Amino acid sequence: MTTERGGNLLRVDGQRFVNGRGAEVRLRGIGLAGWLNMENWITGYPAHEQGQRDAVASVLGPERARFFFDRFLEHFFTDADAAFIASLGLNSVRIPITYRHLESDARPFEIIEDGFRHLDRAIDVLARHGIYSIIDLHTLPGWQNHDWHCDNPTHTAQFWQHRHFQDRTLHLWRIIAQRYQHNDWVAGYNPLNEPSDPTGELVGPFSQELIEVIREVDPSHIIFLDGNRYGNDFDVFDASTPNVVFSAHDYAPPGYMPGGQYPGITHLTHVWTPTDEDTHSYGVLRPTDPRDQYFDRDTVRAMFDKRTDFMRRTGTPVWVGEFNVVFTGDPRVDEMRLRLLGDQFENYESTNSSWAFWPLKDVGLCAPMYVDPESAWMRRLEPVLRRKAKFGADAWGGTHDAIRHVMGPLKELFATEFPLYQPEPFGAEFLINRLVPQILFAEALLPEFGELFRDMDETAIDEMMQSFRFENCRPREPLIELLRKATGGGAAQQIGDGEPAGAP
């Protein structure tokens, strides 16, 4: 690992990031999503990551299943990916990771040393290209939110109910911070992705515990804190803590809700019951608000301003840790969503905000690079991908067109019989979508997914996993052009003192 300390170490200086020479560094980056923390819509499996792993192991056995996933990890990110990131003018990568690489539920508090192997490799590869890494613990023991992206097979965030899970997370962050405390190419730590504490009373105090544990072993690196309710609520935090940044996630509903128009009307499913102090503008609704909302450039800017109001009020840097749009293959829809992304980039640039697009690579929904539809991976997955689409099993990019006869009456029943039911995190319609297609139907597809790989030998597995290698993927040129425009278009992005970002 790189351990040499020099002028690259970043810190917070008011509303700016600066390096060891005092030069401002705008973090323009991308998320290495779907890799060390896998997501169904990014790589193609149904349901949650552990369900996928169990399904593969059930047909290949434990040893060959380990080989299966190791080959995926080896091929998904290489030096060629880092070179491509640099060519876009990006200077930072947010690396999401699941706790399962570092610790087993069967042996809590025992660190798996080999689990750091790919994370170490990524940080070093990126550093050689002058790119910072932000370490993001995306999946915590017990699941810090309600969704698939923290490997949650349920609809409850049990992390907030059990002190055991919290203590294990504190221990993990002590180990992570000890390991990277001298690595100046690590921009910082993002210890708690999209927390969703239903009470709103635990995120703030627990985040302070995290800060204290990290600071005991690493007094220097930046800590990036996501707001409660999936990166929306920041008033739970103490903004006076030095070298801490608050991370907003700026998903604009017309970019991912099925049938969303821009400009035009988008149907929202995200509803919450606010306190007296809450104000409506975060991209979720009060129960009394109409579900069909109009969005245009001004609306998207107002949403961004509201999501980052806490940062401006407290004089801290604005860092948008995630945002994207879903591409459908319909030229009209895709052009509309590129226009939306362009407006978001303008918002970030005009406010001197830092950002990280999500993700780098996927099977065709959002990323600048996608797995070739004719690759061995995509050909083998075709039956399950078709079935996932039929049942709307993925929250991101899924539609319910083929299951309206199931979903429609169920939603109408709830609206009629339980009009006051507004469960966490975003109300009844959101929960019905989560429980039926994204859990019930998705889990029913897991055995089908596992059967796709029965009797594969190691040679065939390795050849299939090479589908994820950069040189075997396809570029989404309009998105790549937009990213280059947002960064200024150069492979060596310039910063305050005229040097490439992170240059020694």
N, C-alpha and C positions, 0 to 999 in steps of 0.2 A: 504493500500500500504506500501511497504518497504520504510522507510525514513531514516534509520540509516546510518550515514556516517562513513566509516572506510578506510581500506587499499585496497578496491576493485575498487575505482574510477580509470578509465583509462585516460591516457593522451598521447599525442604524444611527443616522445623524439627522435628527429632526424628522422631516418628511422624506428624507433621501436615504438610499443605500450608498455607502462609500467604501472604498477598499483601503488597504493599509497605507497607501500614498495620499489618501484624502480625496481621490478622484471619485466623482459620482458614477455609479453603475446602475443603469436601468435594467432590471431583470425582465428580459423578454424570453420566454421559454416554452417548453412543451412537457407534457406528462408521459412518462414511460409506462402507460397504463396497460393492463392486461397481461403483464409479464410476471413480476414477483408477487403480484396480487391480481389474480385472474378475474375477468368479468365475462359473463355469458355473451353479451352482444359484441364484444371485442374479438373473441376467438371462436365462438360458434356453439359452445356446449349449452345445454339447457340447465335451468335452476341455478344452484350455487356451487362454488369451487369444490368444497369437500364432497358434495354429491357427485360431481364429475369425477373426482379422483377415486371415489369408492366404486363408481360404475366401471371405470377402466380396470381397476384392480380385480373386480369380480370376474372379468373375462381373461385378463392377462396374468393374474397372480401378482403378488407383491413385488417380486424382483423385477419382472419385466415392466410393471407399471412405473416403478422408480426410473427405469431406463427411459420409458415413454416421456415422462415429464422432464427428466434431465436433458433429453435431446431438444425438447421444446425450449427450455431455458437457454440452452447453449446457442441455438440458431436464431432465436427471436431478436437478440440484441448483440451486435458485433461492432467492430471498428467502423464498418461501412455505414452503419446507422448514425454513429457519432459524427462522422464526416458529413453526412447529409444534414444533420442538425446544424452543424457549423455553417454549411453552405447557405442555409436559410437566413443567416445573420442572427440566429438565436444564441444566447449565452448562458442558458440555465436549463436544467432538466429536473422536474419533480419526479422522484422515484417512489411509487407506492409499493409497500411490502406488507405481507400478512405475517402476523406473529408466529404462524405455524412453521415458518422457515427457521425460527430461532428458538422455539420452545414447543414441547408437546403437551397436550392436555393431560396425557397419562403421567407425565413427569414434570409438573409445573415447577418453575424457578430453576430448572436445569437447562443451561444454555447449550444449544446445538451449534458448535463451532463451525461445522461445514455449511450451516445455513447462511453464513455471511459471504460465502465464496462468490456468488454471482453479484451481490451488492458491491463487494470490494472491486470486482472486475469492472463493473459499470462505472464506478466513481473514478477509477484510474484511467479507463479508456476516454471518458469524457474530459478529464483533466488534460490529457495529452492534446486535446483539440481546443483547449482554452475555455471549457464549459463547466460551469458550477453545477453541483448536485444539491438538491434539497431532499432529505430523507423523510418520507411520509409514511407513518404507520397507519395504513389504510384499513386494516382489519385488526381489531383488538379482541382479546378473550371475552366471550360473553356478548359481543356485538354492541358497539356504541350507538348504532342507529338501527332502523327497521328494515333495511334493504339488502338486496343481493350483493352489493358492492363491498359489504363487510362480511361476506360469506355467511350471511344470516339465513338459516332455513326456516325461520319463523317470521312473525310480524311484531315481535317485541324486542326492545333493546335491553337485554338483561344485564349488560355491563353496569348500569346505574342501580341495579337492585342488589348486587353482591359485592361486598368489599374485597373478596378474594380476587375477583377479576381486576379490580382497580390496583390492588397491591402487585399483582403480576405485571401489569403495565408499567407501574413505577419502576419495578426491578428491570424490565426490559430497557427502559429509557436510560437507566443508570449505565447499563452495559453498552448500549449504543453510543452514548455520549463519551464514555471512557475510550471507546475504540476510535472515535473520529475527532477527539478533542484537538489533536495537532494537525489535522488535515485542512489546509486553507482552501482547498477546492470544494469542500463541503460548505455551501452557503449557509446552511442552518438545518433545523429540525422542525418538522411539522407533526407534532406528536399525536394528534387526535383528529382524524379526518371526519368532517361532517357529523359532529356529535348531535344526538337528538335525545336530550334529557327531558322527559315529559313534565317534570316539576319545574324546570328552569332554575332550580336551586343548587344543583350539584356541579354543573359544568365550571362555573367560576372558581369555587374552592378547589376542585380537583385539578384544574389547570394551574392554579397557584402551587399545588403540591408538585405537579410535574416540573414547573419552573425551578422550584427549590431543589428537587432531586437532580435535575440536569446541571444546575449551577454548582452543585457540590463538587462535580467532577469536571465541568467544562464551563468556565466563566465567560467564554469569548464568543461562541457561536450564536447567531440569531435564532430565536424561537418564533415560529409562525403558528398562530392560534386561529383555528376555524371557529366561527360563531356557532352558537346553539341553533337548533332547528335547521340543520343542514347548511350552515354558513350564513344565516340570516340575522341572528340576534347577538349583538356584541355588548350590550349594556351590562352583561354579567361579568365583564372583565374590568380589571384595574389597569388603566392605560399608562399609569406612571411607572410601571416596571421597565427598567432599561433594556434596550436591545430586544424588544418584543414587537412583532408585527402581527396585525390582525388580517386574516385571509377571508375575503369574500368569494363566493362562487356565483358567477353571473350568467346563469342559464336563462335566456330569454324565451318565454313560452312559444312564440311563433316558430322558433327554431327546432322544437322537438315534439310539440303536441300534434297528433294526427289531424290533418286538415287545417292547420294553422295558416293564417294569411298574413302577409306583411307587405305593405300596410293592409290592415283589415282585421277581421274578427277571429279570435282564437278561443276555443272552449277550454276552460281551466278546470282541473280536478283538485287542485291544492287549496284546501280551505282550513282555516284555523279559528279558534275562539280566542280573541285577543284580550289582554288585560286592559284596564282603563288607560294605561300609558302607551299601549301599542298604537301604531299608526299604520294604515293600509297603504302599501306600496312595494312590498318586497317580492311581488310576483306570486303571492298567495292571497286568498280572499277572506274577508269576514263572512260568517254564515249568511248574512243578509245581503251580501253583494251579488249581483248577477254573475252567472258563471261564464257568460260570453262577453269577452272584453276586447276593446279595440286597441291595437298596437300599431304605432308608427315610429318614425325616428325620434320624435320628441318623447313619446312614451317610454321607449327603451332607454333614452338618456335619463329620464326622470327615475326610472327603476334603478339604474346604475348609481345615480347620485344618492338615492335613498339607501341602497345597500352599502355604500361606502361613506355615509354621513358620519358614522362614529369615528372613522379615521381622520376625516377633515376636522371634526370638532376637537379631537385629541392631539392633532398635529403629528400623526404617525404616518408612515408610508402606506400607500394604497397598493396592495398586491392581490390581483385576481387569480386565485389558485386553480380555478377550472372554468371553462366555458367551451361550448361547441354548438354545432347544429347537426341535424340528421339529414343526410342526402338520400333521396328516394329513388333516383334514376329517372324521374320525371323532369325534363329540362326546365319547365316553367317553375316547378317547386324548387329545384336546385338553384336556379338563378335568383329566385326570391331570397333563399336562405344565404346565399353568398352576399347579397346586398345587406342583409341583416348583420352578418359577420363584419362586413366592411364598416357599418355604422358603429358596431361595438369597438372595433379597433380605433376608429376616430375618437370615440369617447375616452379610451385609455391614453391615446397619444396627446389629446388636448388637455388632459389633466395630469400628465407626467406620471401616469400609473404604470406599475409593473404587472406582468401577467404571465400565465402559463396555459397554453391551449391544451385541450384534452381530446384525443390521445395522439401518439405518433403513428400508430399502425393498428389496423383492424381488418375485419373480413369484408368491409365495404360500406360502412355507415357514415363515418365522421372524419376519418383520419387522412392526412396528406399522402400516406402510403397504405396500400391495401393488398391483401393476399390475392394472387392471380386466381380468377374464377376457374381456370383450367388446371390449377395445381392439384397435386395428389391429395392435399388436405381438403380442399373444397370439393373435389369430386367424391371423396369418401363421405364427407359430411352432408352431401346434397339431400338425402332422404330426411335427415333430422332437421336440417335448415328449413326444408319445405314444411315439415310438420310444425316446427316452432312458429313459422309465419302464419300457418293456418289457425293455430290456437292463441296467437298473440302472447306467446310465453315470455318474451323479453319486454321489460318496461321501456327500454331505449330502442326506438325504431319499430316496436310492435304495434299492430293495429288489431281491432276487434271486428273487422268487417265480416269474417266468417263465423263469428260466434255471437252475433248480435241477438240471435234468438235465445241465447242463454243469458247474456249480460244485461240486455235491455229489461226484461221482466224482473230480474233480480234487483236492479237499481231502482226501478219503479216501485217495487215492493218496499224497499227501504225508505224511499222518499215518502211513501204513503203511511207506512206503519211506524216508522222511527224517525220522524222529521227533526227531532232534536238531537239525534245521535251524531256526535262529532268526535270520533275517536282520534287518538294520536297516530301519526303526526299531522295529517292533513285532511281529516274528515272521512265520511262514509264512502263516497265514490272512489276516492283514492284507495281505501282499504279493500273494497270489493275487487278492484283491479289487481291489487297485490295478492289477495288470498286465492282468487279463482285461477286466472291464467298464469300468473307469475310464480305461484307456489304449487297449487294443486295440479294444474295441467303440466307445468314445467317438470315437476318431480316425476310424473307419470312417464315423461319422455326419457328420463335418465337410463332405464334399462335398454331402450332402443339405441341410445347413444353408445353405451358400452359395447353392445353387440357389433357395432361398426368395426371394432378393432380385434374381434376374436381371431385367434390363430396367427396374428401378425408376428413375424420374427423381427429381430433387432435391425436387420438390414432394411426391411420394409419400413419400420418405424422411423429410422433415421432419415431415409429418403423422403418420407412424408413430412417430417418436421422441418426439412429444409425448405418447405413451402414458405416459411416465415422469414427466411433470410432476406436481407434488404435487396440483394441483386435479383431475387426471384419474385419480388413484389412489384406492383404497378403504381405509378404516381397519379394522384388526382391533381392534374395540372392547374385548374383554376384556383384551388385552395392553396397550392404551393405558391402560385403567383401572388395571392393575397397575403400570405405570411411574409414573403420577401418584401412586399410593399410596406407592410407594417413595421418591419425591422430596418428599413432603409435599403434592403436588397444586397448587402455585402456579406461575404463570408467572415470578415473580421469586423464585427460591429464596433463602431467608435463610441467612446465614452468621454467623460469630462476633460481629461488631459490629453486627448487625442490618441490614446493607445487602445489596442484591441481589448475588449472586455476580458478582465482577468489576466492580462499579459504580465509576465514577470518583469 
